[in-house]
Amino acid sequence: MASFDQFTAAALDAATSPHLAGTVHGFMGRGGGVSAGVYATFNLARWIGDDGEAVAENWRRWRANYPGLAVASVAQVHGATIHRVGRGWGDARPEGDGMVTAESGVALGVFTADCAPILLADRARRVIGALHAGWRGTIAGIAGAGVRAMAELGARPEAIRAAIGPTIGLCCFAVDLELAERFAREIDGAAAFARPGRPGKAYLDLRGINRMLLERAGLKPEAIDEVGPCTRCASDRYFSRRGAGGVTTGLQMSFIALAV
């Protein structure tokens, strides 16, 4: 195992968005940790087979960079269930794919390796959200569900700003033609975010579709940012299951918390 005494806080790679200024947030990359093999190096997911000591050290490094934050997460199941999170959340991981909160000191963390991580904030009303939008969750409407859950806490959709983090891109997200046709049937306008592939295949723009769905939920177009590259193209910087040939890899965490 890698030596744990070489750590410096600057080693971690976290992309941020100016749209979310005033919050503590980041789209973590895979660099700066001690995990090895398909989990190399900054995997924070404890439940996918990585060495427990390595994951614990990666978490120590994350907490050194973001002190005072308690991370809440869910057992992601590719749906559209959103949980309301408070300080007493602890280590609970109920099934779901999104979280919202109006409490400071709580970081909402979602884990991805090609799916779209979406972070949202209404800074004036101090309400935030974090969503995991894979293709199933996108069809299920998680973008709109997340905005509605924030509105229940007092957020105004037109005041919400969002950032969609590193996600597999149109360049690499090849799917069966049947799935592309399902998107077109179930999401009005989704056909505009597809292009033909080889026979029986098509390419989908997962970030583009979720951007459209956030706008339909009430966000202003200029309030939505896209952060980072295609995860498969940049699999040296971000975990990508497609880039790894479909094997289980580490997961990067995207998180957001209200500034104290």
Helices and strands as residue ranges (DSSP letters): G 9-11, E 14-15, G 18-20, E 23-28, G 37-39, H 52-65, E 70-72, E 82-84, G 87-89, E 98-101, E 106-112, E 116-122, E 127-133, H 135-140, H 142-152, G 157-159, E 161-164, E 174-176, H 177-186, G 190-193, E 194-196, E 201-204, H 206-216, G 221-223, E 224-226, E 252-258
